[in-house]
Amino acid sequence: MLGFLSALPGAISQGLIWGIMAIGVYITFKVLDIADLTVDGSFCTGGAVFVVLFTGGHNVWVALVAAILAGMAAGLVTGLLHTFCGIPAILAGILTQLGLWSVNIAIMGMKATVAINVTTPELLDKLLVSLRFVRDAVTGVRPFYRHPIIVVGIITVILIALLYWYFGTEQGCALRATGSNRNMARAQGINTNHSIVLGLVISNGLVALSGALLAQYNSASEINMGRGAIVIGLAAVIIGEVLFSKVFQNFALKLLAVSIGAILYYIVLQAVLATGLNANYLKLFSAIVVAIFLSIPYWQRRYFRPKVRPPLIYSPGEAKEGKRDA
């Protein structure tokens, strides 16, 4: 129990970082109604670009912006494959993800792992988040506002505010309309192909930002760090929707629910690990969790909907007798 409680701040920190990625998944999966599998590749792209630039002496903010732009470029490729080449969205995402593996390892200099030398205090202080900051903020070595929960929490709030504003603009509404009904959106004069590409660009930019933050947190970028990212993103989206759909109706609150869903997902994972489960079974556990939460809405509609009493049907003779009695 003590081990679980001591690991809880780290689990919440990771949940917040993955929550940014889950918000990107929400944009494609819920807003655009597209299953985008680029995520597994663009997540690693963000981490690879950030680590290579940061270790090369560039400013942390410059490296973050470059990581976001790289993720956006990956989303652009998927969008063009889908709209310009006519490839189904799910296949377009798979093709981009497949190509990104080679791109990512080339970015990292043909190395499977590129680490940030956190043993150097000057380099460590330049990072926004780090696993070491979790302990340092608690022990007083660093100020409390350097704790990853606070830093990533502020970034998440800013992102949600920006997305809430953007999706309230004419362009953002056009993007949402495209996801709701493409035919109706076209009838209103909306360029749906442009909206789809734009949505994929924004989504993968957020995914790459999450990858860059996780690379900082772990002090390394690893070629397989994005494997299974789409599963974690879907888990966060579905958990947030199932638990908070009746409470959070506002678009900004729905995005917040996704972030909370990612936090809960990592808390559950940490609790499972605290029971002594072999870490090699985590992927299986993740798949089961996602399957269960995806099934809950169907179960609610199929088995737990209150039964409606069928209307009474009168014969013509009974109807006339009823009128005479009245």
C-alpha positions in Angstrom: 0.0 0.0 0.0 2.8 2.4 0.9 4.5 1.6 -2.4 1.4 2.4 -4.3 0.9 5.7 -2.5 4.6 6.7 -3.1 4.2 5.9 -6.8 0.9 7.8 -7.1 2.4 11.3 -7.9 4.4 9.7 -10.7 1.3 7.9 -12.1 -0.7 11.2 -12.0 2.2 13.0 -13.8 2.4 10.4 -16.5 -1.4 10.4 -16.8 -1.4 14.1 -17.4 1.3 13.8 -20.1 -0.6 10.9 -21.9 -3.8 13.0 -21.4 -2.5 15.5 -23.9 -2.0 12.7 -26.4 -5.5 11.5 -25.6 -7.0 14.9 -26.3 -5.4 14.6 -29.8 -7.0 11.2 -30.2 -10.3 12.7 -29.1 -10.2 15.2 -31.9 -9.9 12.5 -34.6 -11.9 9.7 -32.9 -14.8 11.8 -31.6 -14.8 15.1 -33.4 -13.8 14.0 -36.9 -15.1 10.4 -36.5 -11.9 9.0 -37.9 -9.8 6.1 -36.5 -6.3 7.6 -36.9 -3.4 5.1 -36.3 -0.7 7.7 -37.1 -0.6 8.2 -33.3 1.9 5.4 -32.6 4.4 6.9 -35.0 3.9 10.7 -34.4 4.2 10.2 -30.6 7.7 8.8 -31.0 8.4 11.5 -33.6 7.8 14.3 -31.1 10.0 12.6 -28.5 12.8 12.0 -31.1 12.8 15.5 -32.5 12.8 17.1 -29.0 15.7 14.9 -27.6 17.9 15.4 -30.6 17.5 19.2 -30.7 17.7 19.6 -26.9 20.8 17.5 -26.6 22.2 19.4 -29.5 22.1 22.6 -27.5 18.8 24.2 -28.6 16.4 25.9 -26.3 13.8 23.7 -24.7 10.9 25.8 -26.2 12.5 25.7 -29.6 12.8 21.9 -29.3 9.1 21.6 -28.2 7.9 23.8 -31.1 9.9 21.7 -33.5 8.5 18.5 -32.1 4.9 19.8 -32.5 5.6 20.9 -36.1 7.1 17.4 -36.9 3.9 15.8 -35.5 1.8 18.2 -37.6 3.7 17.1 -40.7 3.0 13.5 -39.9 -0.7 14.3 -39.6 -0.6 16.3 -42.9 0.8 13.2 -44.7 -2.0 11.0 -43.3 -4.5 13.6 -44.3 -3.2 13.9 -47.9 -3.1 10.1 -48.3 -6.7 10.0 -47.2 -8.2 13.0 -49.1 -5.9 13.4 -52.1 -5.0 9.8 -52.8 -8.4 8.3 -51.7 -6.9 5.8 -49.3 -9.2 4.9 -46.4 -8.3 6.8 -43.2 -7.3 3.8 -41.2 -5.0 2.5 -43.9 -3.6 6.0 -44.4 -2.7 6.1 -40.7 -1.1 2.7 -40.9 1.0 3.7 -43.9 2.2 6.9 -42.2 2.9 5.0 -39.0 4.9 2.4 -40.8 7.0 5.1 -42.6 7.6 7.0 -39.4 9.5 4.2 -37.8 12.3 4.7 -40.3 12.0 8.4 -40.1 12.2 8.4 -36.3 15.2 6.1 -36.1 16.9 8.3 -38.8 16.2 11.4 -36.6 17.9 9.6 -33.7 21.0 8.9 -35.7 20.1 5.2 -36.4 20.1 4.6 -32.6 17.2 2.8 -30.8 17.5 5.1 -27.8 18.8 8.7 -27.3 19.2 9.8 -23.7 19.3 13.2 -22.1 22.3 13.5 -19.7 20.4 14.5 -16.5 23.5 14.0 -14.4 24.5 17.5 -15.5 22.7 19.9 -13.2 22.7 22.7 -15.8 21.0 20.5 -18.4 18.5 19.1 -15.9 17.4 22.6 -14.8 16.5 23.5 -18.4 13.9 20.7 -18.7 10.3 21.5 -18.1 9.4 18.1 -16.5 11.5 15.2 -15.3 10.9 12.1 -13.2 13.5 13.5 -10.8 11.4 16.6 -10.2 8.7 14.5 -8.6 11.0 13.6 -5.7 12.9 16.9 -5.7 9.7 19.0 -5.3 8.5 16.8 -2.4 11.9 17.0 -0.6 12.2 20.7 -1.1 15.3 20.5 -3.4 13.2 22.3 -6.0 10.3 24.7 -5.6 6.8 23.1 -5.6 5.8 24.7 -8.9 8.4 22.6 -10.7 6.5 19.5 -9.9 5.4 17.7 -13.1 1.8 17.6 -12.0 1.7 21.4 -11.7 3.7 22.1 -14.9 1.8 19.6 -17.1 -1.5 20.6 -15.5 -0.9 24.2 -16.5 0.0 23.1 -20.0 -3.2 21.0 -20.2 -5.4 23.8 -19.0 -3.9 26.2 -21.6 -4.3 23.7 -24.4 -8.0 23.0 -23.4 -8.7 26.8 -23.3 -7.1 27.3 -26.8 -9.0 24.3 -28.3 -12.2 25.5 -26.7 -11.7 28.9 -28.3 -10.7 27.5 -31.7 -13.5 25.0 -32.0 -15.9 27.9 -31.4 -14.6 29.8 -34.4 -16.1 29.4 -37.9 -13.2 27.2 -39.0 -13.5 25.0 -35.8 -17.3 24.7 -36.3 -16.7 23.6 -39.8 -14.4 20.9 -38.6 -17.0 19.7 -36.1 -19.7 19.8 -38.7 -17.5 17.6 -41.0 -17.2 15.0 -38.3 -21.0 15.1 -37.5 -22.2 14.8 -41.1 -19.9 15.2 -44.1 -22.7 15.3 -46.7 -24.6 18.0 -44.8 -21.3 19.9 -44.3 -20.7 19.8 -48.0 -24.2 21.0 -48.7 -23.4 24.1 -46.5 -20.3 24.8 -48.6 -17.7 23.4 -46.3 -14.6 22.0 -47.8 -14.6 18.7 -45.9 -11.3 17.5 -47.2 -9.6 20.6 -45.9 -11.3 20.1 -42.5 -10.2 16.5 -42.3 -6.6 17.3 -43.1 -6.6 20.2 -40.6 -8.1 18.0 -37.9 -5.4 15.4 -38.4 -2.7 18.1 -38.3 -3.9 19.5 -35.0 -4.4 16.0 -33.5 -0.9 14.8 -34.3 0.6 18.0 -33.2 -0.8 17.4 -29.8 0.3 13.8 -29.9 3.9 14.9 -30.7 3.8 17.5 -27.9 2.9 14.7 -25.5 5.7 12.5 -26.8 8.2 15.4 -26.3 7.0 15.9 -22.7 7.3 12.1 -22.0 10.8 12.1 -23.5 11.7 14.9 -21.0 10.0 13.0 -18.2 11.9 9.8 -18.9 15.1 11.6 -19.9 15.3 9.6 -23.2 13.6 9.0 -26.5 13.1 5.3 -27.5 12.1 4.0 -30.9 9.2 2.0 -29.5 8.0 4.6 -27.0 4.8 5.1 -29.1 3.9 1.5 -29.4 0.3 1.0 -28.1 -0.2 4.8 -27.8 -3.5 4.6 -29.6 -4.8 2.0 -27.1 -3.9 4.3 -24.2 -5.5 7.3 -26.0 -8.7 5.4 -26.7 -8.8 4.1 -23.1 -8.6 7.7 -21.8 -11.3 8.9 -24.2 -13.7 6.1 -23.4 -13.1 6.2 -19.6 -13.7 9.9 -19.6 -16.8 9.6 -21.7 -18.3 6.7 -19.7 -17.7 8.3 -16.3 -18.4 12.0 -17.0 -20.7 12.1 -20.1 -23.7 12.9 -18.0 -21.9 15.6 -16.0 -19.6 17.3 -18.5 -21.7 18.6 -21.4 -19.5 21.6 -22.3 -16.8 20.9 -25.0 -14.0 22.2 -22.8 -15.2 19.9 -19.9 -15.3 16.9 -22.4 -11.6 17.6 -23.1 -10.9 17.8 -19.4 -12.7 14.5 -18.9 -10.3 12.9 -21.4 -7.4 14.1 -19.4 -8.9 12.8 -16.2 -9.6 9.5 -18.0 -5.8 9.2 -18.7 -5.0 9.9 -15.1 -7.4 7.3 -13.9 -6.0 4.8 -16.4 -2.5 5.2 -15.0 -3.7 5.1 -11.4 -5.4 1.8 -12.2 -2.2 0.5 -13.9 -0.2 1.5 -10.9 -2.6 -0.2 -8.5 -2.4 -3.4 -10.6 1.4 -3.3 -10.6 1.3 -2.9 -6.8 -0.5 -6.2 -6.6 2.6 -7.9 -8.0 1.3 -8.5 -11.6 4.0 -9.2 -14.1 4.6 -6.0 -16.1 4.6 -8.1 -19.3 0.9 -8.5 -18.9 0.1 -4.8 -19.0 -0.7 -4.7 -22.7 -3.2 -7.5 -22.2 -4.7 -5.7 -19.2 -4.9 -2.4 -21.3 -6.7 -4.2 -24.1 -9.2 -5.7 -21.6 -9.8 -2.3 -20.0 -10.5 -0.6 -23.3 -12.8 -3.5 -24.4 -14.8 -3.2 -21.2 -15.2 0.5 -21.4 -16.1 0.4 -25.1 -18.8 -2.2 -24.3 -20.3 -0.3 -21.4 -22.4 2.1 -23.5 -23.8 -0.8 -25.6 -24.6 -2.8 -22.4 -26.4 0.2 -21.0 -28.5 0.6 -24.1 -29.1 -3.1 -24.5 -29.6 -4.5 -21.0 -30.1 -1.6 -18.6 -32.5 0.7 -20.5 -35.8 1.1 -18.6 -38.5 -1.0 -20.3 -41.2 1.1 -22.0 -44.7 -0.2 -21.6 -46.2 -0.8 -25.1 -49.2 1.5 -26.0 -52.7 0.2 -25.5 -54.4 -0.7 -28.8 -58.2 -0.6 -28.9 -60.4 -2.2 -31.5 -62.8 0.2 -33.4 -65.8 -1.1 -31.3 -64.0 -0.6 -28.0 -63.0 3.0 -29.0 -66.7 3.9 -29.8 -67.9 2.5 -26.4 -65.3 4.6 -24.7 -66.5 7.7 -26.4 -70.1 7.0 -25.4 -69.1 6.4 -21.8 -67.3 9.8 -21.8 
